């Protein structure tokens, strides 16, 4: 590459950043000094270590190469964010894709916004940046929410404020982590949607959850179809009220049938009791004289 070509290439880096900063961008390139907090400086890539709290461990290599090519042509549009550990050491807070792509593009330095942060703030910022990515699946979001709650000591209301979501939305994501691992993997791999998963989680039995999950994948069921399937399944498994338990004794079945028929005939709730020996009583309640007269007329008593 000629000197002119090299100068042209270097001059292009950071052009996008110039347009975003009022009054132009004159980065400091001396990375051996302590920079003021909340300033932007060009920092050597070799002085920046990756964020140990970064929740995302895999970056698509093709997408990274595409970003690197864009950086070669357009420069860094948005600075990364770092904290300064010492005069010649920095730690990445956010912007790891840009950081890695800048390396691929052959840059020596990268514009970075310098801020102050302790370890908990580092984790919180990394997790929140991760959540705001558009291509995260529901399980990755749920895991990030869980880490924010457990490792950053946030309450669900505080978490909702941090990520700009309602508490119910946060709760719906966290519930996904109660599903069996096979189903969580299915969500992660986009075999089923969050809508499918929210329906499946309403099934109490894990084996039934897995059975419905496999049916969704095999038959490519819609979310509405799964919701209907779950409703029917839960209706079948619903335990009867102990006060109306009918299916164990033939006489009880008959008594309840008669009770229902009489109640319909008289237009009021009729109570029928019967012992195993066949003895019992019929009670016809009334709440007024008029209702009593109506019942007597039906009995042809009056």
PyMOL commands that set and color helices and strands:
alter all, ss='L'
color gray80, all
select helices_A, chain A and resi 3-12+15-20+45-47+61-74+96-104+119-131+138-151+156-163+167-178+181-188+194-200+206-219+223-237+242-244+250-266+289-298
alter helices_A, ss='H'
color red, helices_A
select strands_A, chain A and resi 39-44+48-49+80-86+89-94+109-114+270-274+280-284
alter strands_A, ss='S'
color yellow, strands_A
deselect
rebuild
show_as cartoon
